[in-house]
Amino acid sequence: MNIKNDNTLGEKIMLYRTSRGMTKSELADKLNISVETLTRYENNTSIPSHETLALMAAEFNVSVNMLLRSFNDPIKERRQKNHGI
């Protein structure tokens, strides 16, 4: 699985799901949501609740922070830009 710095939450959900060979229907059932809702999450048109994020993280065996965090560190990037690194 190749999660990039600029992956959105929806892209991460889809990558974790597909890397585990799960269909949308299978994951939606485990999360107690509809396939349509999962599709909205993966398309970044809706954001999962805290409860759903926790269930996803448990299902994918990652932390909620891993799902939500941006891999880009804006402070580090600013320092590098300012110092020519």
N, C-alpha and C positions, 0 to 999 in steps of 0.2 A: 504494500500500500504506500502510495506516495502523497503525503499531505504536504502541500506547499505553503509558503509563508502567507500567500494571499487567498487561501481557501476560505470561503464563507462557511458559516455554520451549516447551511444546507448542503454544500459540497462535502463537508466533513461527514455529515449524517449519511449521505449517499455512499461515500467511500467506505466508511466503516460497515455499512449494511452490505454492500456488494462484495467487500473483501471476505465477509463471512458467508457468502453464498445465499444470503437471505433475500426473499422477494419483499416487495413493499407490503404485501398482504401478511406475510409472516411477522414482520417487524411491527406492523400496525396492531396485530392481534396481541403481541407481547406487551405493547404499550397501552393497550385498551383505548386506541384511537381508530378513526376511520382511515382507509387508504387515501382518501381525498385530503384529509388533514396532514398525513405524512407527506403527500405530494406537495402541499403548500409549504411545509417546512423545507423540503429539499429544493424547492424553487425559490426559497427566500421571500415568499409572499406572506408568511406568517411565522411567528416565533413560538417555540414550545414553552409551556408553563414550567415552573421550577420542578414540579413533580414529574413531568414528562422528561425533562432534562436528566433528572436523577435516575429515572428508569432506563433511559438511553445509555447513560454512562455505565450503569451496572451491566446492561446487556452487552455493551462493547468492551467492558473491562478497562475503562479509562475513567479519569476524573471528569467532573463537570467542567472544571477549569480547562482541561484539555480540549473539550468541545467548544468552549466559549472564547478561549484566549486567542489573541492575535499573535502570530509568531513574530511579527515585526515589533521591534522595541523602539518606539519613537524617540526616547531619550538617547539611546545608544546611537541611533541614526543621526540625530542632531549633533551629538558630540563628534561623530566621525566626520560629518560635513564641515563643522566649524574648525576642526583640527586637521582637515585634509587627509584623514586616514582612509 
